[in-house]
Structures are given as structure tokens and as C-alpha cells.
Amino acid sequence: MRLLVIEDDPLIARSLEQALTPLGNTVDVFTHHAQAREALQSGQFDLVLLDLGLPDGNGLTLLAELRQRGDTTPVLILTARDGIDARVEGLDLGADDYLAKPFSLAELEARVRALLRRSQQRADNRLTFGPLAFDAASGVATLNETVLDLPRRELRLLESLLLHAGSITPRETLENRLFGFGDVGSNALEVYISRLRKRLDGSGLRIRTFRGMGYRLEEAAS
């Protein structure tokens, strides 16, 4: 998944990035209101973790702008603000969940998984397609019940293709989830596609290329 963390405290931001990245997520971190606004306008994310007390603005204005333009990306508010009123205001503006500081990383990870399940209309943390499976809670992928030892970007690619298994996943979506706002070479995505294809060889599954559109994880006979 591609997650956006908007948090002005560098220690908290680093902790969030370190906790969420090993599970196969691409995590983009911004510490200021203006940077975060630009990211939300130009990028596509699966979940936003939003601090309200930013140095150059109120996080709630970002939330309001997001919902006003019809963006339904799940938003988890992180804030040190006390009181029912602050929580109600955030939820009324369209936040999906609320976590008060200080919080445990275990609870945060559980809430992130729950919001992603809900947005993807899944009953549990596992994505499966034939003999291939990915567990979002543990960050472990298996093929025929054998663990696949995948580098982080291959794991992100596998998860993204599993989310859309049987359908075409747009190239832009895959590049966003693998590389975030980093520079992407013209054939960078193809390199990871090729590596994953080799791992799926003989499994009965394949990754099919649709020129100008994207890629589809499908049964080899289809």
C-alpha cells in the first residue's frame, strides 16, 4: 500500500515510517501543511495518517479539502488534542478513525490494517489468488504455502497485483506504490515485473502486459 504520513514531530514520523514500511508499504512523510497539500493534490494514496497540529496550518483544513473534492481515501487522525469536541469535528469532516497521542505502534498498525480492509471491502488481512497469498499483518507472501523471500519493492508489487487480481492494474498505480515521489526510470517497473514473473514460473499464474494500460495477474491458462 502507499501511505501518506503528515506529522510535524520528526521522532513520531520516523517511528511511523519504520513501523509501516517493513510490512510492504510505501510511506511518504511530510511535516508541513503546504507540502502535504501538494502531495494530496498530485499523488494517489491508499491511506492518510494526519496530524492536526502542523506548524504552518491546521490538519483539519487538509481533511476538509480532500473530502470537498470527492476524495474518499481513508484518513486516520493522529493528534495530542484532548476533548470530545476535537474528535467530533474531525470525524464530522470525514475522518475514518481517530487515535490520540501517545499511542502504541501495535494499536496504530491494527487500525491501519482495519481501515485498509474496510476500504478494499475485505473480511481479513489476507489477499489470495490461486496458490499465491499475501498477509498484510505479517508482510509475508507465500506460493503453494511456501514463504517467498521477497525484497521490499517486489513485495509491494505482489500486493498491488493481488489487490486487482484478474483485472488490469494501471501502470501509474504500480509506479506510485513502488516508488512514491522518487525518480522512476523508464524501465524501472519492468525490472520488478520481470523478477516477479520468474518467481511465479511454473505456479499456474502469470503477469500479463497490456501495452499502454498496465499489468494483470491471471491464471496462466486464461
N, C-alpha and C positions, 0 to 999 in steps of 0.2 A: 504494500500500500504506500501511497505518497501522503505524508502527513506534514502539516504546516504548524510549527510551534511559534507563537507570538508571546514572548516572555522577556521582560527587561532585566531580570536578575540573571547574570551570567552563570552563577552556580546552579540555579534551578534549570536553566535552559540546557546546560551541559549534561545535567543528570537525566533530563528527559530524552535528550538525543542518545545518550549512552544506553538507556533502558530500552528504547523503542527500535533502534537501528538493528541490533542483533537478531530481531525477530523477522528480518527480511524487509523492513520498511525503509523507504527513502524519507529522510527527515530534513526539511528545510527550516532554519531557525532565523527569526528576525526579532530585533529588540526594540524597534521604534514603530510608531503608528504609521508614518509616511511610507516606510519600507514595506510594511505589512499590507497596506492598502494597494500598493503597486503589485505586490505578489498575488494578492487575491484577484486583481483585475486581469492579470496576464497568465496566471497558472491554473492548472486543474488539480484539485486535491481530493483525497478520499475522506479526510478528517482534519478539522482545525482545532488546535488547543490554544485557547485565547485567554491571556492575562488582561484584566481590566485596567490596571494602574500603569499605563505606559507613560514615559517621560514627556512625550510630545502630543498626547491626546488620550481620549477615553476609548478603551476597547469596545465599549458598547456601540459607539458610532460605526465601527467596522462591521459589527454584527448587523446593525440596522441596515447599512448599505448593502450588505450581502443579501439579506432577505428581500430588500426592496427591488433588487434586480432579478428576483426569482431563483436565486441560487440556493439549493436545498442541501448543500454539503453539511454533514453533521458538525456541530460545534460543541466542544466541551469547554466550559468556562473554568478558569483557574484564577482564584483571587483570594486575597487576605481580608477582603472586606467582610465585616460581620453584619449580622442582622437579616431578617426575613425580607425587608424591602429590596435590598440589593439583589438577592436571589430571584425574587419575583420579577423584578424589572428585566433581568437577563433572560429568564425563561419566557416572559411575555414578548420579548423582542425576537424570539425564535431560537434561543439556545436549546440544545437537546439534553444537556446534562450539566451538572454544577459540582465542582469539587473545591472545597475550602482548604487553604493553606494553614498549617502544614499538612501534608498528606503522605501516605505511604506509596511507594512506587508500585507495590503489588496491587493496591486498590486502583491506582491510575491505569495500570496495564489491563486490569479486568474491565474497567469502564470503557477503555478504548476498544477492546475486543467486542464488548456488548454493543457499542454504537455501530461498529463496522458490520456486525452480524445483522443488526436491525436494518441498516441502510441497504444491505445486499439481500435482505429477506432470507437469511439462512437460520437454521434452527440450532446449529452448533458451530464450533470453531474449525471444523474440517471441511476442506474442499476436495472433492474426489471426482475422477473421471476414469472409468475403467480401472486398470491396475495402479493408476497414479493418484497420490494423495498428498495433501499439504495440511499440516496442523498449525494454525495461526498462533495458538497459545504457546507452543514449544518452538516454533520456527523450524520444524523438521519435515522434510519431504521424503516420501517412500515410493518405491516402484516394486510392485509384487511383494509388498510388505518388507522390502529390504531398504534400509536407510540410504538415501542419496547424499553423499558428502559434497554439497554444492557451495561454491563461493557466493558471496552475498548478492551480487547482481544476477547471477543465474537463478538464485532462489527468488528474487523479485520478479524476474521474467516468468518463471514457472507459475508463481502465484497469479500473476496478471493473466496469463493464458488460461489457467484453470478457472478463473472468475468468469471468463467468457467462453468456456469450452463448448465447441460445436458452433460457435459464432465467430465472426471476424473481429479481432481486436485491432483498433486503428493504430497505425504506426506511431502517431503523435502520443497516444495514450501510453504506449510501451516506453517511448523515449522519456516522457515525463516521469514515469515511475522508476525507471532505471537510473536516470542521470540528473533529475531535478533541474536546477538552474545552471548546472555546469555545462561547459562546452561539449558539444556532441559532434564527433567526426562523422563524415558522410556514410561510412560503413560500420560505425561502432555497434549499432544494433544487430547487424547481420553477423558480426563476430560471435555475439552471445547466442543468437538463434542457432548458428552452426554448431556451437558447443552443446547446446541442449538437444539438438537433433541427434547427435552422436550418442548421448546418454539414453535416448529413447529408442535407439535402434534395436529391432527385434522384440519390442514390447507390444506391438499391435497398435501403437499410436504414432502419429506423425504431426509435424508442424508444417502446414501448407501456406505458401506465399501467395498473396493476392496483390499483384502489382498495382501500385498507386493507392492501395487501400490499407493493407495490414497483413495480419497472420491469423491462422485458425488452428487450434489444437483439435484434432479429429481422429477418428479411428482410421487405421491405415487402409482399410478396405472401402472407406466411404468416398 
